[in-house]
């Protein structure tokens, strides 16, 4: 989606013919002028910002953190039906047994996202989730022995 937006809307609202009607383009240009914004994007500034993003160590740090936090979630989501089917259930039963935990986790995630956004405590909610995950994984390790 970002690529589509970059291709069609990076030259300001005046050139966004695919998304805005002529009246909407004119309205947006006037609104930006009243806010003191430039009508056109300075391409040199945009290129330098993209270059800075690729050479910034924080960008790669965030990438690593995202991968570390995403891999266990996706591994559990995709391999849980396989693990349940190895307990002796057929494929359909295994898929159906996985649905309730995923529905509950989805509802919990939506509630946490809404609450953290409303109260502006995103980091606290994230730490709570990580702590709960660590406790759960340690419990699984201990129970398997």
N, C-alpha and C positions, 0 to 999 in steps of 0.2 A: 504494500500500500504506500509505503514511503517513496518507493521508486516512481509510482504513478503520480503522486503529488509533486515530487521533485521535477518530473518531466513537464507537467502541465501548469504548475502554479508558482514556480520559483522566480518568475519574472514579474511578480506583483499582480494585483487584482486586475489591472488594466488589460492583461494578456490572458486571463483565465476564461477563454471563450467557451470551453467545454463545461464549465461548472456554473458560470454566472450568466444571467441575461444582461443585455446592455444596461438596463436600469440598475440592476444589482451591482454591476461593475462600477458604474458612476457613483452610486451610493457609497460603496466601499472605498473608493478613491477619496471622496469628500470626507468620509469618516476618518480615514488615516491622516489626511491633511489637518483636520481639526485636532487630532491628537499629537501633532508635531512629527509624525512618522514620514519617512521618505517614501516617495511613490515607487521608486525602482530600487531593487536590491543592488548594492555595490558588489559586483562579481568578484573583485579582488579580495574584498573582505570575506565573502563567502568561501572562496577557495582557501584563504589562509586559515579560516576556522576549521575547515575539513582537514587540512593538513595538520593543524594542532591536535585535532581529535585522534588522528592516527599515530602521532608520536608521543601522546601523553600516556604516562605509565598508569594513571588512574583508569583509563579506558580499558586497558588489559587487566587490571586488577578487578574491575567490575565484571568483566567477561569471565574470569576464573571463578569469582564468587557465584555468578549466575549458573555456571556449569556445575559447580560443586553442589549447589542447592537444588538444581533441577534434575540431576541424574538419579538420585534415589527415588524421587517422586515418580518419574517416568518408568524406572525399572520396576517399581512396585505395581504401578498401574498396568503395565503391559505383561508382566510375568506372573502376577497373582492368579489369573485363571489357570495358567499352566501348573503352578504349585498346588492349587486346589484339586485339579484333575488328577494329580499324582497321588492324592489321598484315596483314590478309588472311585471318584465320581466321574460320570461321563461329561463330555464337553459342554453340553447345554446346562447341566446342573452346576458345573463349575462356573460358567459365565453368570448364571443367575445368583449364585452364592456371593459373587464379588460385587454385585450391584448395590446392596444396602450399605456397605462401608464407603463406597465411592459417593453415593448420594449424600450420606451423612457428612462426609468430608467436604463435599461441594457446598452444602448448606452452611457448614461451619466456616468455610473460607469466605463466603459471601457476607456472613454476619461480621466476621473479623475485619474484613475490608471496609464495610460500611462504618463500623464502630471506630476503627482507627482513622478513617478519613474525617468523620464527624468531630472527633476529639483531638485530632492532630497528634496522635501517639503511634505513628507507624512503626518506629523502631522498637517500642515496647512490645507491640503485638508480634513483630517478627521474632524478637528474642523469646517471647512466650512460646511461639510455634517451634522454634529450634530446640528449646529446652524440653518441650513435650516430646518431640521426635527423639531426642537423645535418650530420655528416660524410657521411652517405648522400645527403642533398639537395644538398650542395655537389658531391659526386661526380657526381650526375646533371646538374647544371648544367654542369660542366666537360666531361663526356662528350658533351653535346649540341652543343657548339660545334665 
